[in-house]
Amino acid sequence: MGSTSCAASSGEEVDDTFFSTWLWDTTRIEQNPAQLVKDIQKKKVNRVYLQINHEVPILAYQRFIKSANSIGITVYALDGSRTWATSGQSDYAAFWDWIGYYQEEVAVDERFKGVHLDVEPYLLPNWEKNQLQIVSAYEEMIRDAANRAKALQVPVGADIPFWFDEIDSTTESDSLAYSVIKMVDEVTIMAYRNKAKGENGFIELTKNERRWGSVLSTPIEIGLETVPSTEGKFISFASKGEAAMMQEIQEMILIVDDKSTRFSIHHFDSWVNMKK
C-alpha cells in the first residue's frame, strides 16, 4: 500500500504500524466500492471490520472483499448487539448462519478473513442489578463464538472496554478482560482517550490487557475514537485532529518500545472526515 497519509508524516514508527478500522455504513460498498477501497488504502489500513447488513446484496460483499484482498487489505465480518448474550440470541445465531452460508457460496478471494464481535452487555438497563448473570451469559457467548469461528476456520476477535479488567470473570480466577483475551484470537480494547501518557492515557489504561495478550499470544489492538463525544473532552480525537492522533500513537509506540503495537480507529467515516 504505497499511498501516503497523515500517518506517514508522524514518523517511521507510525508509517509501519498495523491499523484496523470499523466500517458501520455497509451500504457504502454498494455505492462506489472502488473509491471506498482507495480511501481505505490512503489511510494505510490493514484490516476493515465491515458490519453485516442483510439488505446489502451478497454480490456487493464479494466485489468489495475481492478488491480489498487484491491490495492486501483483509476484511472481517462485524456485528453485535448489547442483547446478543441475553434476549438477542436468535439474532446472534442468525449472524453466524449468514456468515457460514456466505463463506460456502463465494470464491476464496471473496471470503471474510475473520469475524469481529462488538457486543457491549454493560449497555443493558439491568447491568448494575444483574451483572453476575449477564457476565456469565456473555462469557458463554464468547466461548460459543470461539467454537463457531473454529468450525468456519477463521479467527474471531472482540471489542471490550478498558475497564473489563476491573470486572470479575465467572469462569476464571481473574478478570473478565483476561477471560475474553484467553478465549478469542484477538481483542480490541476500546481505550477511548485522546492522550497516550498519564494515568488516564491509553498506555496506562491498557497495560493489563497488553500484558495478558503477550502471555496468551493474543494480539491486542488499541481502539481510539474519532467520533465527537459528549462524555468529555478527553475521549475523542475529533476536535484535536488526525495529526494529533498520530502523534499520540507514535508516543505510545516509542514508550512501550514495541513497533508491533496495533491500533484500531473508530470509525472509518469519522476518521476520513476529521480535521487534519
SERO-4910 file (N, C-alpha, C, O; in steps of 0.05 Angstrom, whole numbers):
BEGIN
 pado doro    nc1    nc2    nc3   cac1   cac2   cac3    cc1    cc2    cc3    oc1    oc2    oc3
  Met    A     17    -24      0      0      0      0     18     25      0     26     34     21
  Gly    A     23     35    -23     43     56    -26     33     84    -23     48    103    -26
  Ser    A      7     88    -16     -4    115    -14      7    128     11     13    115     31
  Thr    A     10    155      9     18    170     33     -6    178     48    -28    182     37
  Ser    A     -2    182     74    -24    191     92    -12    207    114     12    211    116
  Cys    A    -30    218    130    -21    233    153     -4    216    171     14    226    185
  Ala    A     -9    190    172      6    172    188     36    174    181     53    173    198
  Ala    A     41    176    155     69    176    146     84    200    156    108    199    161
  Ser    A     70    223    159     83    247    167     91    247    197    106    265    205
  Ser    A     81    228    212     87    227    240    111    209    247    116    204    270
  Gly    A    125    199    227    148    184    232    146    155    223    124    145    218
  Glu    A    169    143    220    171    116    210    155     96    228    143     77    218
  Glu    A    155    101    254    142     82    273    112     80    266    102     58    265
  Val    A     99    102    261     71    102    254     67     92    226     47     78    220
  Asp    A     85     99    208     83     91    180     81     61    177     68     51    159
  Asp    A     95     46    194     95     17    193     75      3    211     75    -21    214
  Thr    A     58     19    224     40      8    244     16     -6    232      6      2    211
  Phe    A      7    -26    246    -17    -41    237    -42    -25    246    -45    -18    269
  Phe    A    -59    -19    226    -84     -4    232   -108    -21    222   -108    -32    200
  Ser    A   -128    -21    239   -154    -32    231   -175     -9    235   -169     11    248
  Thr    A   -198    -13    224   -220      7    227   -247     -6    224   -250    -27    211
  Trp    A   -267      5    237   -294     -4    236   -308     10    213   -306     35    210
  Leu    A   -322     -5    196   -339      7    175   -368     -1    180   -376    -23    174
  Trp    A   -383     18    192   -410     12    201   -431     16    178   -451      2    178
  Asp    A   -425     34    160   -444     40    139   -439     21    115   -425     28     97
  Thr    A   -450     -2    117   -445    -23     97   -455    -15     69   -444    -25     49
  Thr    A   -474      2     67   -485     10     41   -463     23     24   -466     25      0
  Arg    A   -442     32     36   -420     45     21   -406     26      2   -395     34    -18
  Ile    A   -408      0      8   -395    -19    -10   -411    -23    -36   -401    -35    -55
  Glu    A   -436    -14    -36   -452    -15    -60   -448     10    -77   -448      8   -102
  Gln    A   -445     33    -64   -446     59    -78   -422     63    -97   -426     69   -120
  Asn    A   -398     61    -86   -374     65   -102   -351     49    -89   -333     61    -77
  Pro    A   -352     23    -92   -333      5    -78   -304     11    -86   -286      9    -69
  Ala    A   -299     17   -111   -271     22   -119   -260     46   -105   -237     46    -96
  Gln    A   -276     68   -103   -266     92    -89   -263     87    -60   -245     97    -47
  Leu    A   -282     71    -48   -280     65    -20   -254     50    -13   -241     57      6
  Val    A   -247     31    -30   -222     16    -25   -198     34    -28   -179     32    -12
  Lys    A   -199     53    -47   -177     72    -49   -175     90    -25   -153     96    -15
  Asp    A   -198     99    -14   -198    115     10   -187    100     34   -172    111     50
  Ile    A   -194     75     36   -183     58     58   -153     55     55   -138     56     74
  Gln    A   -144     50     30   -116     47     25   -100     72     32    -78     70     42
  Lys    A   -111     96     27    -98    121     33    -92    123     63    -72    136     70
  Lys    A   -108    111     79   -104    112    108    -85     90    118    -80     87    142
  Lys    A    -75     75     99    -56     53    105    -69     33    125    -56     23    143
  Val    A    -94     27    120   -109      8    137   -102    -20    128   -101    -26    104
  Asn    A    -96    -37    147    -91    -65    142   -115    -83    143   -117   -103    129
  Arg    A   -135    -75    159   -158    -92    163   -183    -74    167   -182    -54    180
  Val    A   -205    -84    155   -231    -70    158   -251    -88    172   -254   -112    164
  Tyr    A   -264    -78    192   -286    -92    205   -312    -82    192   -321    -59    198
  Leu    A   -324    -98    175   -347    -90    159   -372   -101    171   -376   -125    173
  Gln    A   -390    -83    180   -415    -92    192   -432   -107    171   -434    -99    148
  Ile    A   -444   -129    180   -462   -145    163   -489   -132    162   -502   -128    183
  Asn    A   -498   -126    138   -524   -115    133   -538   -133    113   -531   -135     90
  His    A   -559   -147    123   -573   -167    106   -587   -155     82   -594   -169     64
  Glu    A   -591   -128     82   -604   -115     59   -584   -109     37   -592   -102     14
  Val    A   -559   -111     43   -538   -107     22   -534   -133      7   -530   -154     19
  Pro    A   -536   -133    -20   -533   -157    -36   -506   -171    -32   -486   -158    -28
  Ile    A   -507   -197    -32   -482   -213    -29   -461   -205    -50   -438   -205    -44
  Leu    A   -470   -199    -74   -452   -191    -95   -435   -167    -87   -412   -165    -95
  Ala    A   -447   -148    -72   -432   -125    -64   -409   -132    -44   -387   -121    -46
  Tyr    A   -415   -151    -26   -394   -161     -8   -372   -174    -24   -348   -170    -19
  Gln    A   -380   -191    -44   -360   -205    -60   -341   -185    -74   -316   -189    -73
  Arg    A   -352   -165    -87   -336   -146   -102   -317   -130    -83   -294   -126    -89
  Phe    A   -329   -121    -61   -313   -105    -43   -290   -121    -31   -267   -112    -30
  Ile    A   -296   -145    -21   -275   -161     -7   -254   -169    -27   -230   -169    -21
  Lys    A   -262   -176    -51   -242   -184    -72   -224   -161    -78   -200   -164    -81
  Ser    A   -235   -137    -81   -219   -113    -87   -200   -107    -64   -177   -100    -69
  Ala    A   -210   -108    -40   -193   -103    -16   -171   -124    -14   -147   -117    -10
  Asn    A   -178   -149    -17   -158   -170    -16   -135   -167    -36   -112   -173    -31
  Ser    A   -142   -156    -59   -123   -154    -81   -101   -134    -75    -79   -136    -87
  Ile    A   -105   -117    -56    -84    -98    -48    -76   -102    -19    -64    -84     -6
  Gly    A    -82   -125     -8    -71   -133     19    -87   -123     42    -77   -123     65
  Ile    A   -112   -114     38   -130   -106     60   -149   -129     66   -165   -137     49
  Thr    A   -148   -139     90   -166   -160     98   -192   -149    109   -193   -127    120
  Val    A   -213   -165    105   -240   -156    114   -252   -177    133   -253   -200    127
  Tyr    A   -260   -167    157   -273   -184    177   -303   -177    177   -311   -154    173
  Ala    A   -319   -198    182   -348   -193    186   -353   -182    214   -345   -195    234
  Leu    A   -366   -160    216   -371   -146    241   -400   -144    247   -417   -139    230
  Asp    A   -407   -149    272   -434   -143    282   -435   -148    312   -416   -157    324
  Gly    A   -458   -141    323   -461   -145    352   -483   -127    363   -491   -108    351
  Ser    A   -493   -135    386   -515   -121    399   -511   -125    429   -501   -146    438
  Arg    A   -520   -106    445   -518   -109    474   -534   -134    484   -529   -144    505
  Thr    A   -554   -142    468   -572   -164    476   -563   -191    467   -576   -211    474
  Trp    A   -542   -193    452   -534   -219    440   -530   -241    460   -534   -265    454
  Ala    A   -520   -234    484   -515   -255    504   -540   -261    520   -540   -280    536
  Thr    A   -561   -246    517   -585   -250    533   -610   -254    515   -614   -276    505
  Ser    A   -626   -234    512   -651   -237    497   -647   -238    467   -666   -245    452
  Gly    A   -624   -231    457   -620   -229    428   -604   -253    416   -591   -250    396
  Gln    A   -606   -276    429   -591   -299    420   -598   -308    392   -582   -319    377
  Ser    A   -623   -304    384   -632   -313    357   -618   -296    336   -611   -306    315
  Asp    A   -614   -270    341   -600   -252    323   -571   -260    321   -558   -259    300
  Tyr    A   -560   -267    344   -532   -276    345   -528   -301    328   -509   -303    312
  Ala    A   -546   -320    330   -545   -345    315   -548   -339    285   -535   -351    268
  Ala    A   -566   -321    278   -571   -314    250   -546   -301    238   -541   -306    214
  Phe    A   -532   -286    253   -507   -274    243   -487   -296    235   -476   -294    213
  Trp    A   -484   -315    252   -465   -337    245   -476   -354    222   -460   -363    205
  Asp    A   -502   -358    221   -513   -374    199   -508   -360    172   -501   -372    152
  Trp    A   -511   -333    172   -506   -318    147   -477   -320    139   -471   -324    115
  Ile    A   -459   -317    158   -430   -319    151   -423   -347    140   -409   -349    120
  Gly    A   -434   -367    153   -429   -395    144   -439   -399    115   -425   -411     99
  Tyr    A   -463   -388    109   -474   -391     82   -457   -375     62   -450   -385     41
  Tyr    A   -450   -350     70   -434   -333     52   -407   -346     45   -399   -348     22
  Gln    A   -393   -355     66   -366   -367     62   -367   -391     44   -348   -396     29
  Glu    A   -389   -406     45   -391   -430     29   -398   -424      0   -390   -439    -18
  Glu    A   -412   -402     -5   -422   -396    -31   -402   -380    -49   -404   -381    -74
  Val    A   -383   -366    -37   -366   -348    -53   -338   -360    -58   -331   -380    -45
  Ala    A   -324   -347    -76   -296   -356    -82   -278   -349    -58   -284   -333    -41
  Val    A   -255   -362    -57   -236   -359    -35   -228   -330    -31   -227   -321     -9
  Asp    A   -223   -316    -53   -214   -288    -51   -236   -268    -45   -232   -244    -44
  Glu    A   -261   -279    -42   -284   -262    -35   -294   -268     -7   -314   -256      2
  Arg    A   -280   -285      8   -288   -292     35   -278   -273     56   -257   -259     52
  Phe    A   -293   -271     78   -283   -257    101   -259   -272    113   -258   -296    113
  Lys    A   -240   -256    122   -216   -269    134   -219   -274    164   -202   -286    176
  Gly    A   -241   -264    175   -246   -268    204   -272   -256    212   -287   -245    195
  Val    A   -278   -258    237   -303   -247    249   -296   -229    272   -277   -234    287
  His    A   -310   -207    274   -305   -188    296   -331   -181    310   -351   -172    297
  Leu    A   -332   -185    336   -356   -180    352   -355   -154    368   -335   -149    381
  Asp    A   -376   -139    366   -379   -115    382   -404   -118    400   -426   -108    393
  Val    A   -401   -132    421   -423   -138    440   -417   -124    466   -397   -131    479
  Glu    A   -434   -106    474   -429    -89    497   -452    -93    518   -470    -76    519
  Pro    A   -451   -115    533   -473   -121    551   -477   -101    574   -499   -101    586
  Tyr    A   -457    -85    580   -459    -65    601   -478    -42    593   -485    -25    610
  Leu    A   -487    -42    568   -507    -22    560   -535    -31    565   -554    -16    562
  Leu    A   -538    -56    575   -565    -66    582   -575    -50    607   -559    -44    625
  Pro    A   -601    -44    608   -611    -28    630   -609    -42    657   -608    -29    678
  Asn    A   -607    -69    657   -605    -84    682   -576    -93    689   -572   -111    705
  Trp    A   -557    -80    676   -529    -88    680   -521    -85    710   -509   -104    721
  Glu    A   -526    -63    722   -518    -59    750   -532    -79    769   -519    -90    787
  Lys    A   -557    -85    764   -572   -102    781   -565   -132    777   -564   -147    796
  Asn    A   -561   -140    752   -557   -168    746   -530   -173    733   -527   -189    715
  Gln    A   -509   -159    742   -483   -160    729   -472   -189    728   -461   -197    708
  Leu    A   -474   -203    750   -463   -230    751   -475   -249    730   -460   -263    716
  Gln    A   -501   -248    728   -515   -265    709   -508   -257    680   -505   -274    663
  Ile    A   -507   -231    676   -501   -221    649   -473   -228    641   -468   -236    618
  Val    A   -454   -224    659   -426   -231    653   -424   -261    647   -410   -269    628
  Ser    A   -438   -278    662   -437   -307    657   -448   -313    629   -436   -329    614
  Ala    A   -470   -301    621   -482   -305    595   -464   -294    573   -461   -307    552
  Tyr    A   -451   -272    578   -432   -260    559   -408   -278    554   -400   -283    531
  Glu    A   -397   -289    576   -374   -307    573   -382   -332    558   -366   -343    542
  Glu    A   -406   -342    562   -415   -365    548   -418   -359    518   -412   -376    501
  Met    A   -428   -335    512   -430   -327    484   -402   -325    471   -399   -334    448
  Ile    A   -383   -314    485   -356   -311    474   -344   -339    469   -331   -344    449
  Arg    A   -348   -357    488   -339   -385    484   -352   -398    460   -338   -412    444
  Asp    A   -378   -394    457   -392   -405    434   -381   -393    408   -378   -407    388
  Ala    A   -376   -367    408   -366   -353    384   -339   -365    376   -333   -369    352
  Ala    A   -322   -370    396   -296   -382    390   -299   -409    377   -284   -416    358
  Asn    A   -318   -425    386   -323   -451    375   -334   -449    346   -326   -464    328
  Arg    A   -352   -430    342   -364   -427    315   -343   -417    295   -342   -426    273
  Ala    A   -326   -399    304   -304   -389    287   -285   -412    279   -276   -414    257
  Lys    A   -279   -428    299   -261   -451    294   -273   -469    273   -258   -479    256
  Ala    A   -299   -474    275   -312   -491    255   -311   -480    227   -310   -494    208
  Leu    A   -312   -453    226   -310   -439    200   -281   -435    191   -276   -426    168
  Gln    A   -263   -442    208   -234   -439    203   -226   -410    198   -211   -404    179
  Val    A   -237   -392    215   -229   -364    214   -224   -354    242   -236   -366    261
  Pro    A   -207   -334    246   -203   -323    273   -227   -306    281   -242   -295    264
  Val    A   -231   -303    307   -252   -286    318   -240   -266    338   -223   -274    354
  Gly    A   -248   -241    335   -239   -221    354   -263   -208    367   -285   -212    359
  Ala    A   -257   -192    388   -279   -180    403   -270   -152    413   -246   -148    420
  Asp    A   -289   -134    413   -284   -107    426   -291   -109    455   -312   -120    463
  Ile    A   -274    -99    472   -280    -97    501   -271    -70    511   -251    -59    501
  Pro    A   -285    -59    531   -276    -33    543   -251    -38    560   -247    -60    570
  Phe    A   -235    -17    564   -211    -20    580   -216    -28    609   -198    -38    622
  Trp    A   -240    -23    619   -246    -28    647   -256    -57    652   -264    -63    675
  Phe    A   -256    -74    632   -263   -102    637   -243   -116    655   -249   -137    666
  Asp    A   -220   -104    659   -200   -116    677   -208   -110    707   -194   -120    725
  Glu    A   -229    -95    711   -239    -90    738   -264   -106    744   -275   -105    766
  Ile    A   -274   -122    725   -297   -139    728   -288   -168    731   -272   -177    716
  Asp    A   -300   -181    751   -292   -209    755   -304   -228    734   -327   -224    725
  Ser    A   -288   -247    726   -297   -268    708   -314   -288    724   -310   -291    748
  Thr    A   -333   -301    711   -348   -322    725   -336   -350    719   -346   -370    729
  Thr    A   -316   -351    702   -304   -376    694   -274   -378    701   -263   -400    702
  Glu    A   -261   -355    705   -233   -354    710   -228   -342    738   -245   -326    747
  Ser    A   -206   -348    750   -199   -335    776   -185   -309    770   -164   -302    782
  Asp    A   -195   -294    751   -183   -269    742   -205   -251    732   -229   -255    738
  Ser    A   -198   -231    716   -218   -212    707   -232   -221    682   -224   -240    668
  Leu    A   -254   -207    675   -268   -212    651   -251   -206    626   -253   -220    606
  Ala    A   -234   -186    628   -216   -180    606   -198   -203    600   -194   -211    577
  Tyr    A   -186   -215    621   -168   -238    618   -183   -261    605   -173   -275    588
  Ser    A   -208   -266    615   -224   -288    604   -229   -285    574   -225   -304    560
  Val    A   -236   -261    566   -242   -257    537   -216   -260    521   -216   -273    500
  Ile    A   -194   -248    531   -169   -250    517   -160   -279    514   -147   -286    494
  Lys    A   -166   -295    533   -159   -323    533   -176   -339    513   -166   -358    500
  Met    A   -201   -331    509   -219   -347    493   -218   -341    463   -221   -359    446
  Val    A   -213   -315    456   -214   -308    427   -186   -306    415   -166   -309    429
  Asp    A   -185   -301    389   -160   -300    375   -147   -272    376   -122   -270    373
  Glu    A   -162   -251    380   -152   -224    382   -172   -206    395   -196   -212    395
  Val    A   -163   -185    408   -180   -167    423   -174   -138    417   -151   -131    415
  Thr    A   -195   -122    413   -192    -94    410   -201    -80    436   -225    -83    444
  Ile    A   -184    -66    449   -190    -51    474   -201    -24    466   -187     -8    454
  Met    A   -226    -19    474   -237      8    469   -226     27    490   -238     33    511
  Ala    A   -201     36    484   -186     54    503   -191     83    495   -172     97    488
  Tyr    A   -215     91    495   -223    117    483   -214    140    501   -229    151    517
  Arg    A   -188    148    496   -176    171    508   -159    185    486   -149    171    469
  Asn    A   -157    211    488   -142    225    467   -114    234    475   -103    253    465
  Lys    A   -103    219    494    -75    223    501    -63    196    508    -76    178    518
  Ala    A    -37    193    502    -24    167    507    -14    165    536    -17    144    548
  Lys    A     -2    187    546     12    185    572     -7    194    595    -28    205    591
  Gly    A      2    188    619    -13    195    643    -31    173    653    -35    153    639
  Glu    A    -41    176    677    -57    155    689    -84    151    674    -96    130    677
  Asn    A    -93    171    660   -117    169    644   -111    167    614   -129    172    597
  Gly    A    -86    160    607    -79    157    579    -82    128    571    -84    110    587
  Phe    A    -82    124    545    -88     97    535    -65     77    539    -69     53    536
  Ile    A    -41     87    545    -19     68    552    -25     55    579    -24     31    581
  Glu    A    -30     72    599    -36     61    626    -61     45    626    -62     24    639
  Leu    A    -82     54    613   -108     40    614   -108     13    601   -126     -3    606
  Thr    A    -88      7    584    -87    -19    570    -64    -36    579    -59    -57    567
  Lys    A    -50    -29    600    -26    -44    608    -32    -73    615    -17    -91    608
  Asn    A    -54    -77    630    -60   -105    638    -67   -122    614    -58   -144    611
  Glu    A    -84   -111    596    -93   -126    573    -69   -132    554    -68   -154    543
  Arg    A    -51   -113    551    -28   -117    534    -10   -139    546      2   -155    532
  Arg    A     -8   -139    572      9   -160    586     -4   -187    582     10   -206    576
  Trp    A    -30   -189    587    -44   -215    584    -43   -224    554    -39   -248    549
  Gly    A    -46   -205    536    -44   -212    508    -17   -224    501    -16   -244    486
  Ser    A      4   -213    513     31   -224    508     34   -252    519     45   -269    506
  Val    A     24   -256    543     26   -282    557     10   -303    542     19   -326    539
  Leu    A    -14   -295    533    -32   -314    520    -29   -315    489    -44   -330    476
  Ser    A    -10   -300    479     -6   -299    450    -31   -290    435    -37   -300    413
  Thr    A    -45   -271    446    -69   -260    434    -63   -231    426    -59   -214    443
  Pro    A    -63   -225    400    -58   -197    391    -78   -178    403   -102   -183    404
  Ile    A    -68   -155    413    -85   -134    425    -83   -109    408    -62   -100    400
  Glu    A   -106    -98    401   -108    -73    387   -117    -51    406   -134    -55    423
  Ile    A   -105    -27    403   -113     -4    419   -134     12    403   -127     24    383
  Gly    A   -159     11    413   -180     25    399   -181     55    406   -181     61    430
  Leu    A   -182     73    387   -183    101    391   -207    113    377   -216    103    356
  Glu    A   -219    134    389   -244    146    380   -239    171    363   -223    188    371
  Thr    A   -254    173    341   -253    198    325   -281    210    322   -284    231    310
  Val    A   -301    196    334   -328    207    333   -331    227    356   -322    221    379
  Pro    A   -342    251    352   -346    270    374   -361    257    397   -380    243    393
  Ser    A   -351    263    421   -363    251    445   -375    272    464   -365    294    466
  Thr    A   -397    265    476   -410    282    496   -401    274    525   -410    286    544
  Glu    A   -384    254    527   -376    244    553   -351    258    564   -343    252    587
  Gly    A   -340    277    550   -317    291    560   -297    297    537   -296    283    517
  Lys    A   -282    318    541   -263    327    521   -239    308    518   -224    309    499
  Phe    A   -236    290    537   -213    272    538   -218    245    523   -200    229    521
  Ile    A   -242    242    512   -249    216    499   -240    214    470   -226    195    463
  Ser    A   -247    233    454   -244    231    425   -222    250    414   -216    271    425
  Phe    A   -211    242    391   -193    259    376   -207    277    356   -193    291    341
  Ala    A   -233    277    357   -248    292    337   -240    322    336   -236    333    314
  Ser    A   -237    334    359   -230    363    359   -200    367    356   -192    389    347
  Lys    A   -184    348    363   -155    351    361   -145    346    333   -125    359    324
  Gly    A   -157    328    318   -149    323    291   -131    299    287   -121    287    306
  Glu    A   -128    291    262   -113    267    255    -84    269    262    -72    249    272
  Ala    A    -71    291    256    -43    294    262    -37    290    292    -17    277    299
  Ala    A    -54    302    309    -50    299    338    -54    269    346    -39    259    363
  Met    A    -73    256    334    -77    227    340    -53    211    332    -44    194    347
  Met    A    -42    216    309    -18    201    300      6    207    318     23    189    322
  Gln    A      8    231    328     30    238    346     27    222    373     47    212    383
  Glu    A      3    219    383     -2    204    407      4    174    402     14    160    420
  Ile    A     -4    164    379      2    137    372     32    132    371     42    112    382
  Gln    A     47    150    359     76    148    358     88    149    386    107    135    392
  Glu    A     76    166    403     85    168    431     83    141    445    102    133    458
  Met    A     61    127    441     58    101    454     78     81    443     90     66    458
  Ile    A     81     80    417    100     61    405    128     65    416    142     46    421
  Leu    A    136     90    419    163     96    429    165     89    459    186     79    467
  Ile    A    145     95    474    146     90    503    145     60    510    161     51    526
  Val    A    127     45    497    126     17    503    147      1    487    152    -23    492
  Asp    A    161     15    469    183      4    454    175    -22    439    188    -42    441
  Asp    A    152    -20    425    142    -43    411    128    -34    385    106    -24    386
  Lys    A    143    -38    363    132    -29    338    110    -47    328     96    -41    308
  Ser    A    105    -70    341     84    -88    333     57    -80    346     37    -93    341
  Thr    A     57    -58    362     32    -49    374     12    -42    352     18    -28    333
  Arg    A    -13    -52    356    -34    -48    336    -54    -27    345    -59    -24    369
  Phe    A    -66    -13    326    -86      7    332   -111      3    315   -109     -5    292
  Ser    A   -134      9    327   -159      7    312   -173     34    315   -178     43    337
  Ile    A   -181     46    293   -192     72    293   -223     71    289   -232     60    269
  His    A   -237     82    308   -266     82    307   -276    111    300   -269    130    313
  His    A   -291    113    278   -294     92    258   -285    103    231   -276    126    231
  Phe    A   -287     89    210   -274     98    185   -286    124    175   -270    142    168
  Asp    A   -312    127    174   -324    151    162   -316    176    178   -310    197    167
  Ser    A   -316    174    205   -309    198    221   -279    203    219   -270    226    220
  Trp    A   -263    182    216   -234    185    212   -228    201    187   -212    220    187
  Val    A   -241    193    165   -237    206    139   -245    235    140   -232    253    128
  Asn    A   -266    241    155   -277    268    155   -266    286    177   -273    310    178
  Met    A   -249    275    195   -239    292    217   -218    312    206   -207    307    185
  Lys    A   -214    333    221   -195    353    212   -166    341    212   -161    323    228
  Lys    A   -150    351    195   -122    341    193   -105    351    216    -82    345    218
***
